[in-house]
Amino acid sequence: MIIKNANIVLEDKIIKNGSIEIENSLIKNISESVLNGDEVIDANGQFVLPGFIDMHGHGGYGIDHNDFELDKFDNYRKKVTKEGVTSYLHSTVTMSNEQINKSFPIFSEFMKNQTPNGATCYGMYMEGPFISKEKKGAHEPTLLQNPDPKVFDAYNKLSGNNIKVVVYAPENSVGNFTEHLSKQGVIPSTGHTTVNAMQFKEFINKGSNNVTHLFNAMTGVDHYNPGLVVGAMNDKRVMCELITDGIHVHPETLKMAYNNIGPNRLIIITDSMNAKGLPDGDYFLGPLAVIKKGMKVTLSDGKTLAAAGATYDHNVRTMASAIGLTTNDLSILIKMTSINAAKHLGIFDKTGSITIGKKADLVFVNDKLEVQKTIANGKVEFTK
């Protein structure tokens, strides 16, 4: 397969009217001139970016990642490509021990038999039950537990050792929970927590290098008592997830985060739930009833945000607008949509940038950053 007439967005530059050759699902060649081949896709001057990586999303299109049904897993992998997503983590919310014992082995089976059709799932993002009741957000409080290494090990074994990120409240940790995760290559992500900036330093030193949806469900910016937000901004060892739908975090606050943190430590996420892509109405997030109105999803109280209803490409456009990025700045944007997440998850050797030898995971966008085509694993999965 040859892609021609493309504005190819690389890590350090944009190749104007270039070509990409794909062979056996991999990028074989990147050229500033026209390449010839039997199957040719004319990009017509569109921008070709590395496929988006959503490392924190709980579902969409009627599919709840807490349901654990194999056919729904495959359906989600295909549907999410319309957002430009080619890689993701399967994110769960707090559930009972009984449900975990039943469902995690199904996820293990899915990971063993995953086909190259659609976006690629690289593992599980476990949000709950190891979080704080004081900052629980849209999680069932009766199911919460203290972060315990032995409990985690049991869950990870059930998943086929496929848990990649664990959200936890460090202040409630049992024993050496942070170090225990880090030694296994699992990312300890501080979130849904009451720790402040000074307390967070202790856990950063132990290996806690990720913050779950910065600003949401945590202590904030207080000039007398700096919260977790301040600690995350100030320490360059920490990666910061941002829900950039314009609802969870105001665009002016997104701009503040970008100006203080920069593009190398920010990761755009959706935190999406099963109502993404569906009409407004009543739905469930795990065991909790929620209401969707537009892209906003709340608990039945109409106030507490409960995951999100926005698509990844919407969040990309919102972030770009908030911080003033143009199509000339796309090499900066792809850090937050692809490169940072791929490096953080240890998959940058496979995907995350347009590089010879990597998987052909690509998204075509117009000058408004609207998705026109998505190629995942070298196959065209979506065309507008």
C-alpha positions in Angstrom: 0.0 0.0 0.0 1.2 3.5 -0.9 -0.1 6.7 0.6 0.7 9.7 -1.6 0.1 13.5 -1.5 0.2 13.5 2.3 1.4 16.0 4.8 3.2 13.6 7.0 3.6 14.6 10.7 6.8 13.3 12.1 8.3 13.8 15.6 10.4 16.8 14.5 8.9 18.0 11.2 6.1 17.8 8.7 6.9 16.4 5.2 4.8 18.2 2.6 3.3 16.2 -0.1 5.1 13.1 0.9 4.5 9.3 0.6 4.4 6.4 2.9 4.9 2.8 1.9 3.2 0.0 4.0 4.1 -3.6 3.7 2.9 -6.5 6.0 1.2 -4.0 8.3 4.5 -2.1 8.9 5.8 1.2 7.6 8.4 0.3 5.0 9.3 3.7 3.6 8.7 7.4 4.2 9.6 9.7 1.2 9.4 13.3 0.3 8.7 12.2 -3.3 6.1 10.1 -5.0 6.3 6.3 -4.5 4.7 3.8 -6.8 2.7 0.7 -6.0 -0.3 -1.4 -6.8 -2.6 -0.1 -4.1 -2.5 3.7 -3.8 -4.4 6.0 -1.3 -4.4 9.6 -2.3 -4.4 11.7 0.8 -5.2 14.9 -1.2 -3.1 17.1 1.0 -4.6 15.8 4.3 -2.4 15.6 7.4 -1.3 12.1 8.3 -0.6 11.7 12.0 0.4 8.6 14.1 -2.8 7.0 15.3 -4.2 8.3 18.6 -3.7 6.4 21.8 -6.4 6.6 24.4 -4.9 5.1 27.5 -7.9 5.9 29.7 -11.4 5.1 28.4 -14.2 3.0 29.8 -16.1 2.2 26.7 -18.5 3.7 24.1 -21.1 3.0 21.5 -23.2 1.0 24.0 -20.1 -1.0 25.1 -19.2 -1.0 28.8 -15.7 -2.2 29.6 -17.0 -3.6 32.8 -19.3 -6.0 30.9 -16.5 -8.3 29.8 -18.2 -9.9 26.7 -15.7 -10.9 24.0 -17.9 -9.9 21.1 -18.3 -6.4 22.6 -14.5 -6.1 22.9 -14.0 -6.7 19.2 -16.9 -4.4 18.3 -15.3 -1.6 20.4 -12.0 -2.1 18.7 -13.6 -1.4 15.3 -15.9 1.4 16.3 -13.2 3.5 18.1 -11.2 3.9 14.9 -13.7 6.4 13.7 -12.2 8.7 16.4 -8.7 8.2 15.0 -7.8 5.8 17.9 -5.5 2.9 16.9 -4.3 1.9 20.4 -6.0 1.9 23.8 -6.2 0.5 27.3 -9.3 -1.3 28.4 -10.4 0.8 31.4 -12.5 -0.5 34.2 -14.3 1.1 37.1 -14.8 -0.2 40.7 -16.6 -3.5 40.8 -17.1 -6.3 43.3 -14.7 -9.1 44.0 -17.3 -11.5 42.6 -17.5 -9.6 39.3 -13.7 -9.3 39.1 -13.3 -13.1 39.6 -15.7 -13.7 36.9 -14.7 -11.1 34.4 -10.9 -10.7 34.5 -10.3 -14.2 33.1 -12.4 -13.2 30.1 -10.2 -10.3 29.5 -7.2 -12.6 29.7 -8.7 -14.7 27.0 -9.4 -11.6 24.8 -5.7 -10.5 25.1 -4.5 -14.0 24.1 -6.7 -14.1 21.0 -6.7 -10.5 19.9 -6.8 -10.2 16.1 -5.1 -7.5 14.0 -8.5 -6.0 13.0 -9.4 -2.6 14.4 -7.5 -0.8 17.2 -5.1 -2.7 19.4 -5.7 -3.1 23.1 -2.5 -3.1 25.1 -3.9 -4.1 28.4 -6.1 -2.9 31.3 -6.3 0.4 33.1 -7.8 -0.4 36.5 -9.6 2.6 38.0 -10.8 1.3 41.4 -11.3 -0.3 43.8 -8.1 1.1 45.4 -9.3 4.7 45.7 -10.3 7.2 48.4 -13.9 7.4 49.6 -13.4 11.2 50.1 -12.6 11.6 46.3 -14.5 8.6 45.0 -16.3 10.5 42.2 -18.5 8.1 40.2 -17.5 4.9 42.1 -19.6 2.8 44.4 -18.2 3.5 47.9 -19.2 0.2 49.5 -16.8 -1.6 47.0 -13.7 0.4 47.7 -10.6 -1.2 49.2 -7.2 -0.1 50.4 -4.4 -0.6 47.9 -2.9 -4.0 48.9 -0.1 -5.8 47.0 -1.6 -9.2 47.7 -5.0 -8.2 46.4 -3.5 -6.6 43.3 -1.5 -9.8 42.6 -4.6 -11.9 42.7 -6.4 -9.5 40.3 -3.5 -9.3 37.9 -3.2 -13.1 37.8 -6.9 -13.3 36.9 -6.3 -10.8 34.0 -3.4 -12.9 32.6 -0.9 -10.3 34.0 -2.4 -7.7 31.6 -3.0 -4.9 34.0 -0.9 -1.9 32.9 -2.1 1.0 35.0 -3.6 1.0 38.5 -5.3 4.1 40.0 -4.8 4.3 43.7 -5.0 6.6 46.7 -1.4 6.4 48.1 -2.5 7.6 51.6 -4.4 4.4 52.1 -1.6 2.0 50.8 -0.9 -1.2 52.6 2.8 -2.0 52.8 4.9 -1.2 49.7 2.1 -0.9 47.2 3.8 1.7 45.0 7.1 -0.1 44.8 5.3 -3.4 44.3 3.6 -2.2 41.1 6.7 -0.4 39.8 8.9 -3.5 40.1 6.4 -5.4 37.9 6.3 -2.8 35.2 2.8 -1.7 36.2 2.2 2.1 36.3 1.1 3.3 39.8 -1.3 6.2 39.0 -2.2 8.6 41.7 -5.8 9.6 41.5 -9.1 9.8 43.4 -7.0 10.8 46.4 -6.6 13.4 49.2 -2.8 13.7 49.1 -1.3 17.2 48.7 1.8 18.3 46.8 4.2 17.6 49.7 2.8 14.1 50.4 2.9 13.2 46.7 6.7 13.7 46.6 7.1 10.7 48.9 5.3 8.5 46.4 6.9 9.9 43.3 10.2 8.8 44.9 8.8 5.3 45.2 7.7 5.2 41.6 4.3 6.8 41.3 4.8 8.6 38.0 1.3 9.1 36.6 -1.6 11.3 37.6 -5.1 10.2 36.7 -7.2 12.9 35.0 -5.4 15.9 36.3 -7.6 18.4 38.3 -10.5 15.9 38.6 -11.0 14.0 41.9 -7.9 15.4 43.7 -6.7 18.3 45.7 -6.1 21.4 43.5 -4.3 24.7 43.3 -4.3 26.4 46.7 -1.7 29.0 47.5 -1.7 28.1 51.2 -2.0 24.3 50.9 -0.8 23.2 47.4 -2.6 20.1 46.3 -1.8 17.2 44.0 -2.3 19.3 40.9 0.6 21.5 42.0 2.8 18.5 42.8 2.1 17.0 39.4 2.9 20.2 37.6 6.2 20.8 39.4 7.8 17.4 39.1 9.1 16.5 35.7 9.0 12.7 36.5 5.2 12.7 36.4 3.0 12.2 33.4 -0.3 13.9 33.6 -3.5 12.7 31.9 -6.0 15.4 30.9 -9.6 15.0 29.9 -9.7 17.7 27.3 -13.4 17.7 26.4 -13.8 21.2 27.7 -16.3 20.0 30.4 -14.1 18.2 32.9 -11.5 21.0 32.7 -12.3 24.5 31.4 -10.3 25.5 28.3 -8.6 28.3 30.2 -7.4 25.7 32.8 -6.2 23.5 30.0 -4.2 26.4 28.7 -2.7 26.9 32.2 -1.8 23.3 32.4 -0.1 23.3 29.0 1.8 26.5 29.8 3.1 25.1 33.0 3.7 21.5 32.2 4.4 21.6 28.4 3.7 19.0 25.7 6.2 16.4 26.9 4.3 15.3 30.0 0.6 15.7 29.0 -1.5 12.8 27.7 -4.9 13.5 26.2 -7.5 11.0 27.3 -11.3 10.6 27.0 -12.3 8.8 30.2 -15.2 7.9 28.0 -18.1 5.6 29.0 -20.6 3.4 27.2 -22.9 6.3 26.2 -20.2 7.9 24.0 -21.7 8.0 20.5 -25.2 7.3 21.7 -28.3 9.5 22.2 -28.9 11.4 25.4 -30.6 9.4 28.1 -30.2 7.2 31.1 -27.2 4.7 31.3 -25.0 2.9 33.8 -21.4 3.4 34.6 -20.5 0.1 36.4 -23.2 -0.3 39.0 -24.1 3.4 39.1 -27.0 5.1 37.2 -25.9 8.1 35.1 -27.4 10.7 32.8 -26.0 11.7 29.4 -26.8 15.2 28.1 -24.7 16.1 25.0 -21.2 15.2 25.9 -21.7 15.6 29.6 -22.3 12.5 31.8 -23.3 12.8 35.4 -24.6 10.7 38.3 -28.4 10.9 38.8 -27.8 14.0 41.0 -27.1 15.9 37.8 -23.9 17.4 39.3 -21.2 14.7 39.8 -19.3 14.0 36.6 -19.3 10.3 35.7 -16.7 9.6 33.1 -17.3 11.3 29.7 -19.3 11.2 26.5 -16.8 12.9 24.1 -14.8 11.2 21.4 -11.0 11.3 21.2 -10.9 13.5 18.1 -13.2 16.1 19.8 -10.8 16.2 22.7 -7.9 16.7 20.3 -9.7 19.7 18.7 -10.6 21.2 22.0 -7.1 21.0 23.3 -5.6 22.4 20.2 -8.1 25.3 20.3 -7.5 26.0 24.0 -3.7 26.3 23.6 -3.7 27.9 20.2 -2.1 25.2 18.2 -2.4 25.3 14.4 -1.6 22.7 11.7 1.9 24.1 11.7 2.2 22.8 15.3 1.1 19.2 14.7 4.5 17.8 15.7 3.8 19.2 19.1 0.2 17.9 19.2 1.2 14.3 18.5 3.3 14.2 21.6 0.1 14.6 23.6 -2.0 12.2 21.4 0.4 9.4 20.7 4.1 9.8 21.5 3.9 10.4 25.3 1.4 7.6 25.9 3.4 5.1 23.7 6.6 5.8 25.6 4.9 5.7 29.0 3.3 2.3 28.2 6.4 0.9 26.8 5.1 0.4 23.3 7.0 3.1 21.5 9.0 0.5 19.7 5.8 -0.7 18.0 3.6 2.4 17.6 3.2 6.0 18.6 5.1 7.7 15.7 5.4 7.5 12.0 8.7 5.6 11.8 10.1 3.0 9.4 9.7 -0.4 11.0 6.8 0.5 13.3 3.1 -0.5 12.8 1.2 1.4 10.2 -1.1 3.0 12.8 -2.2 6.3 11.1 -5.0 8.9 11.2 -5.8 11.3 8.4 -7.2 14.7 9.4 -8.2 17.8 7.5 -7.1 21.3 8.5 -9.9 21.4 11.1 -8.5 18.2 12.7 -11.5 16.2 11.7 -10.8 12.5 11.1 -11.1 11.5 7.5 -9.5 8.0 7.5 -7.9 5.7 10.0 -5.4 2.9 9.2 -4.7 0.4 12.1 -2.2 -2.4 11.7 -1.8 -1.5 8.1 -5.5 -1.9 7.3 -8.0 0.8 6.4 -10.5 0.6 9.3 -12.4 3.8 8.8 -13.1 6.2 6.0 -15.4 9.2 6.3 
